[in-house]
Structures are given as C-alpha cells and as structure tokens.
Amino acid sequence: MEERQISKAVIKRLPRYYRYLEEILNNGIERISSGELSSKMQVTASQIRQDLNNFGGFGQQGYGYNVKYLYDEIGKILGVHQIHPMIIIGGGNFGHALANYDFEKNGFVTKAIFDVRPELEGTFIRGIPVLMMNQLEDFISRETVEIAVLTLPKSQVAEAAQRLTRCGIKALWNFAHLDLDVPEDVVVENVHLVDSLMQLSYRISNSEEEQI
C-alpha cells in the first residue's frame, strides 16, 4: 500500500491533541465528540476529523472518541511511548533550563550535556553529567544517542551540527537563529524564539489596528 503523505500542519497539531487529551483523561472523561474537542482546542470539528482520518479515524459515529484509546494511539503516532536518548550541546543558561525540564515523561531522556568551559567539567545538572566538547565523538560512539539539542551561539552551531552528523546523529533540535545545512537524511526541527515573538508582535499590532 502506498504510504500517505501527512502534511506538516497536521503533524504540528498532533502534540496539541495529545496534550489536551491528557488533560481530559486526567479529569476522568472517558468519551468525547469532535465537537467537544473542538471547543477546547479552537479547531473546527471537521478539521479534527480530517486530521485523525489520516491515521485511521479512531472514532465511531454517534459515539465519538474513547479518550484513553485516542490518547494512546496519538502517543504511538508521535513516538512518545519509545525512549529517545538525547544530548544537549551548550550548557549555558538556555541549555541549563532545558536540562531542568522534565522531558522524560514523554520518552526524551537527556544523557549528557556538552560544553567547552573547563569549570563545568564533572558537574551535574539535575543529575545529568556535563562533559567537554572534546569528549563528544567518543561519547556518541559508546552511547546510543538519537537527538542532539543545539543551544549554542549562532557562530558555533554550524560546526557543531557538522560534527554531530559526521557521528551519525540523524535528528537535531536547533534553538540557534540559523538554518542549518545538513545531509538530506538528517531531520532538523528549528525553534526560532525571535520569530515566534515577531509573530506575536504582528498579532498584537493587527489586533490594535482592527480596534481602531
């Protein structure tokens, strides 16, 4: 059977479905309709049905969705029921903050943090060891690492990405304000915080214009 291409917009909404379904499940709700889910997520019921139909639908007409079943199935689609070992490149303020975040509950396990400052060598952040960048290649050769998180300055991130891809890393979570040039088989998720703020600024500005 030919593999169906799923749009980036649908993939972007899946984590939101997963997060809202977790909240609904924690509230003891066992069944929900696309209309009820729509009111919580501010996505049309038709869009929800279309999105879920990309993966088989999961609902029954006149019944809606079994919350636990849908939550588990979307989790499987997102791969959060698997363990994803990752490393953080850059132990500065932002890397430190990410290390302190509880990604483990969704299967993302940080195994080490890498930095160049000698004073950080041998320290730990939330139990995660801080290693030096000259240990990077050896660590990756010995340990299973699926994802590298890049929290480096813009001037350093391209070189780090090249080192990582040469070591066989196929997934980069990039927080530097730089689009990376990597091999085609490497997946990059760019998180440009300034871009997000500018989008927020646009929405504020246009909202103010509409009220004038």
VOPAGU-2260 file (C-alpha; in pm, 1 decimal, decimal comma):
REM VOPAGU-2260
SITE   aa  ch    i         X         Y         Z
SITE  MET   A    0       0,0       0,0       0,0
SITE  GLU   A    1     132,5     345,6     -91,9
SITE  GLU   A    2     243,0     549,6     207,1
SITE  ARG   A    3      24,7     853,1     261,6
SITE  GLN   A    4     198,3    1190,1     290,0
SITE  ILE   A    5      90,2    1371,1     606,5
SITE  SER   A    6     103,1    1749,9     592,9
SITE  LYS   A    7     324,2    1946,2     830,9
SITE  ALA   A    8      17,1    2132,2     955,6
SITE  VAL   A    9    -142,5    1804,6    1071,4
SITE  ILE   A   10     181,0    1690,5    1237,7
SITE  LYS   A   11     205,0    2026,8    1413,9
SITE  ARG   A   12    -145,0    1980,3    1560,4
SITE  LEU   A   13     -86,9    1624,7    1687,3
SITE  PRO   A   14     104,8    1728,5    2002,7
SITE  ARG   A   15    -179,8    1967,5    2085,7
SITE  TYR   A   16    -433,3    1685,1    2056,3
SITE  TYR   A   17    -212,1    1471,4    2277,4
SITE  ARG   A   18    -178,3    1744,2    2541,6
SITE  TYR   A   19    -550,0    1824,6    2552,0
SITE  LEU   A   20    -645,7    1457,7    2562,4
SITE  GLU   A   21    -413,1    1409,4    2859,9
SITE  GLU   A   22    -593,4    1691,1    3043,0
SITE  ILE   A   23    -932,8    1542,5    2953,3
SITE  LEU   A   24    -820,7    1196,8    3066,4
SITE  ASN   A   25    -694,3    1336,5    3396,8
SITE  ASN   A   26   -1037,7    1491,5    3450,3
SITE  GLY   A   27   -1195,0    1146,5    3434,1
SITE  ILE   A   28   -1370,9    1192,0    3098,7
SITE  GLU   A   29   -1391,1     864,8    2906,4
SITE  ARG   A   30   -1560,1     974,5    2584,1
SITE  ILE   A   31   -1555,8    1293,6    2379,8
SITE  SER   A   32   -1703,0    1407,7    2049,1
SITE  SER   A   33   -1513,4    1601,1    1783,1
SITE  GLY   A   34   -1740,4    1896,3    1863,4
SITE  GLU   A   35   -1646,7    1891,7    2232,9
SITE  LEU   A   36   -1279,9    1856,8    2149,1
SITE  SER   A   37   -1320,0    2141,5    1901,4
SITE  SER   A   38   -1447,8    2381,3    2166,9
SITE  LYS   A   39   -1146,6    2307,1    2388,2
SITE  MET   A   40    -883,4    2331,1    2114,5
SITE  GLN   A   41   -1039,8    2604,4    1899,7
SITE  VAL   A   42   -1000,4    2385,8    1592,6
SITE  THR   A   43   -1310,5    2302,5    1391,7
SITE  ALA   A   44   -1470,1    1962,1    1443,2
SITE  SER   A   45   -1436,1    1899,5    1070,6
SITE  GLN   A   46   -1062,3    1970,2    1087,1
SITE  ILE   A   47   -1020,8    1733,1    1381,7
SITE  ARG   A   48   -1197,8    1454,1    1194,9
SITE  GLN   A   49    -989,5    1517,6     882,6
SITE  ASP   A   50    -667,1    1516,2    1083,0
SITE  LEU   A   51    -747,1    1191,2    1261,3
SITE  ASN   A   52    -869,9    1025,9     942,4
SITE  ASN   A   53    -512,4    1049,4     814,7
SITE  PHE   A   54    -431,4     778,8    1069,6
SITE  GLY   A   55    -747,8     570,7    1059,3
SITE  GLY   A   56   -1011,1     788,3    1223,2
SITE  PHE   A   57   -1038,4     624,8    1568,8
SITE  GLY   A   58   -1396,0     743,7    1627,2
SITE  GLN   A   59   -1742,1     590,8    1592,4
SITE  GLN   A   60   -2038,4     779,7    1451,9
SITE  GLY   A   61   -2282,5     859,5    1730,2
SITE  TYR   A   62   -2027,5     767,4    1996,3
SITE  GLY   A   63   -1731,5     996,9    1943,9
SITE  TYR   A   64   -1384,3     907,4    2064,8
SITE  ASN   A   65   -1270,0     688,8    2350,4
SITE  VAL   A   66   -1034,2     934,7    2520,9
SITE  LYS   A   67    -786,2     678,8    2657,9
SITE  TYR   A   68    -768,5     488,6    2328,8
SITE  LEU   A   69    -724,2     807,0    2122,4
SITE  TYR   A   70    -463,0     940,2    2364,6
SITE  ASP   A   71    -263,6     615,4    2344,4
SITE  GLU   A   72    -288,7     595,6    1965,4
SITE  ILE   A   73    -171,6     953,8    1911,3
SITE  GLY   A   74     110,4     883,2    2154,9
SITE  LYS   A   75     214,6     588,5    1938,5
SITE  ILE   A   76     200,0     804,8    1624,3
SITE  LEU   A   77     418,7    1067,2    1792,0
SITE  GLY   A   78     654,6     800,2    1920,8
SITE  VAL   A   79     637,0     919,0    2281,3
SITE  HIS   A   80     595,6     563,4    2410,1
SITE  GLN   A   81     951,5     494,9    2295,7
SITE  ILE   A   82    1273,6     607,7    2459,7
SITE  HIS   A   83    1455,4     882,6    2267,6
SITE  PRO   A   84    1806,3     932,6    2410,0
SITE  MET   A   85    1936,8    1283,4    2353,8
SITE  ILE   A   86    2226,2    1513,3    2438,5
SITE  ILE   A   87    2235,5    1890,2    2486,9
SITE  ILE   A   88    2513,1    2086,2    2316,7
SITE  GLY   A   89    2569,5    2402,1    2518,1
SITE  GLY   A   90    2543,5    2422,2    2895,5
SITE  GLY   A   91    2465,9    2792,9    2917,3
SITE  ASN   A   92    2150,7    2946,8    3062,7
SITE  PHE   A   93    1918,9    2805,5    2798,3
SITE  GLY   A   94    2081,4    2462,5    2790,2
SITE  HIS   A   95    2066,7    2459,4    3170,0
SITE  ALA   A   96    1694,1    2542,7    3160,0
SITE  LEU   A   97    1622,8    2264,1    2909,8
SITE  ALA   A   98    1818,0    2015,2    3121,2
SITE  ASN   A   99    1594,3    2101,3    3414,9
SITE  TYR   A  100    1275,6    2037,9    3217,4
SITE  ASP   A  101    1104,2    1701,5    3263,4
SITE  PHE   A  102    1113,3    1564,6    2907,7
SITE  GLU   A  103    1142,9    1208,4    3040,1
SITE  LYS   A  104     768,5    1169,3    3089,6
SITE  ASN   A  105     733,7    1179,3    2710,5
SITE  GLY   A  106    1027,1     946,4    2647,1
SITE  PHE   A  107    1302,3    1204,0    2582,9
SITE  VAL   A  108    1594,1    1113,8    2809,2
SITE  THR   A  109    1889,4    1354,0    2829,5
SITE  LYS   A  110    2207,5    1150,4    2874,0
SITE  ALA   A  111    2468,7    1426,4    2881,0
SITE  ILE   A  112    2533,3    1796,9    2832,9
SITE  PHE   A  113    2838,2    1918,6    2641,5
SITE  ASP   A  114    3019,8    2247,4    2689,1
SITE  VAL   A  115    3366,2    2399,2    2641,6
SITE  ARG   A  116    3408,3    2572,1    2978,2
SITE  PRO   A  117    3653,4    2375,6    3197,8
SITE  GLU   A  118    3482,8    2491,9    3518,1
SITE  LEU   A  119    3171,4    2292,5    3421,5
SITE  GLU   A  120    3354,1    1963,5    3367,6
SITE  GLY   A  121    3244,2    1699,8    3616,1
SITE  THR   A  122    2939,0    1894,6    3732,1
SITE  PHE   A  123    2579,0    1778,7    3705,0
SITE  ILE   A  124    2251,4    1945,9    3613,5
SITE  ARG   A  125    1954,2    1757,8    3758,0
SITE  GLY   A  126    2175,0    1450,2    3772,3
SITE  ILE   A  127    2284,8    1486,1    3407,3
SITE  PRO   A  128    2665,1    1495,2    3364,5
SITE  VAL   A  129    2832,8    1790,5    3195,9
SITE  LEU   A  130    3110,8    1674,7    2963,0
SITE  MET   A  131    3357,0    1863,8    2748,1
SITE  MET   A  132    3312,7    1903,2    2372,5
SITE  ASN   A  133    3636,5    1714,9    2311,0
SITE  GLN   A  134    3459,6    1408,1    2453,0
SITE  LEU   A  135    3167,8    1432,5    2209,0
SITE  GLU   A  136    3272,9    1185,4    1940,9
SITE  ASP   A  137    3386,8     924,1    2191,8
SITE  PHE   A  138    3061,7     953,1    2388,6
SITE  ILE   A  139    2844,7     909,0    2078,3
SITE  SER   A  140    3049,6     608,2    1967,8
SITE  ARG   A  141    2985,1     440,2    2304,9
SITE  GLU   A  142    2630,9     551,0    2381,8
SITE  THR   A  143    2302,7     541,1    2193,2
SITE  VAL   A  144    2209,8     898,6    2103,2
SITE  GLU   A  145    1913,6     976,6    1879,0
SITE  ILE   A  146    1866,0    1352,2    1919,0
SITE  ALA   A  147    2109,6    1640,8    1970,6
SITE  VAL   A  148    1973,6    1964,6    2114,9
SITE  LEU   A  149    2163,0    2272,0    1995,1
SITE  THR   A  150    2162,9    2568,3    2233,9
SITE  LEU   A  151    2485,8    2723,4    2109,9
SITE  PRO   A  152    2551,0    3077,4    1983,3
SITE  LYS   A  153    2481,8    3127,5    1613,1
SITE  SER   A  154    2855,2    3146,9    1537,0
SITE  GLN   A  155    2920,3    2797,7    1677,0
SITE  VAL   A  156    2615,7    2597,0    1580,4
SITE  ALA   A  157    2704,5    2512,2    1217,5
SITE  GLU   A  158    3035,3    2349,3    1316,1
SITE  ALA   A  159    2866,9    2156,7    1598,1
SITE  ALA   A  160    2596,4    2032,1    1360,6
SITE  GLN   A  161    2861,9    1906,1    1118,6
SITE  ARG   A  162    3041,2    1719,0    1397,2
SITE  LEU   A  163    2717,0    1561,1    1511,9
SITE  THR   A  164    2606,0    1448,0    1167,2
SITE  ARG   A  165    2951,0    1301,1    1099,7
SITE  CYS   A  166    2899,3    1096,1    1416,5
SITE  GLY   A  167    2571,9     961,3    1276,4
SITE  ILE   A  168    2320,6    1181,3    1459,6
SITE  LYS   A  169    2006,1    1199,3    1245,8
SITE  ALA   A  170    1788,3    1439,7    1447,6
SITE  LEU   A  171    1872,3    1795,7    1557,6
SITE  TRP   A  172    1658,8    2021,5    1776,7
SITE  ASN   A  173    1801,1    2360,5    1686,9
SITE  PHE   A  174    1746,9    2667,0    1906,4
SITE  ALA   A  175    2009,4    2881,7    1731,2
SITE  HIS   A  176    1882,1    3151,2    1496,6
SITE  LEU   A  177    2043,0    2984,1    1195,8
SITE  ASP   A  178    1905,5    2746,1     935,2
SITE  LEU   A  179    2142,0    2450,5     919,1
SITE  ASP   A  180    2292,1    2293,7     607,6
SITE  VAL   A  181    2285,3    1920,8     684,5
SITE  PRO   A  182    2257,4    1596,7     483,5
SITE  GLU   A  183    1911,1    1514,3     348,0
SITE  ASP   A  184    1867,2    1219,0     583,0
SITE  VAL   A  185    1908,5    1440,1     892,2
SITE  VAL   A  186    1587,1    1574,4    1045,2
SITE  VAL   A  187    1605,9    1927,6    1185,0
SITE  GLU   A  188    1340,6    2093,9    1399,7
SITE  ASN   A  189    1418,1    2465,8    1419,7
SITE  VAL   A  190    1287,3    2663,1    1716,1
SITE  HIS   A  191    1342,9    3031,4    1641,1
SITE  LEU   A  192    1227,4    3216,0    1951,9
SITE  VAL   A  193    1263,3    3561,3    1794,2
SITE  ASP   A  194    1046,9    3453,3    1500,6
SITE  SER   A  195     779,1    3344,3    1746,2
SITE  LEU   A  196     795,9    3679,3    1926,2
SITE  MET   A  197     767,2    3866,1    1595,4
SITE  GLN   A  198     457,4    3663,0    1509,0
SITE  LEU   A  199     315,4    3761,8    1846,6
SITE  SER   A  200     404,8    4125,6    1774,4
SITE  TYR   A  201     225,3    4101,7    1438,3
SITE  ARG   A  202     -87,4    3964,8    1602,0
SITE  ILE   A  203     -82,1    4239,5    1868,0
SITE  SER   A  204     -32,1    4512,5    1605,8
SITE  ASN   A  205    -309,0    4384,4    1381,9
SITE  SER   A  206    -541,5    4338,8    1675,5
SITE  GLU   A  207    -486,7    4702,9    1770,1
SITE  GLU   A  208    -547,3    4815,4    1410,9
SITE  GLU   A  209    -874,3    4621,9    1397,4
SITE  GLN   A  210    -993,3    4801,1    1712,0
SITE  ILE   A  211    -922,0    5150,0    1575,5
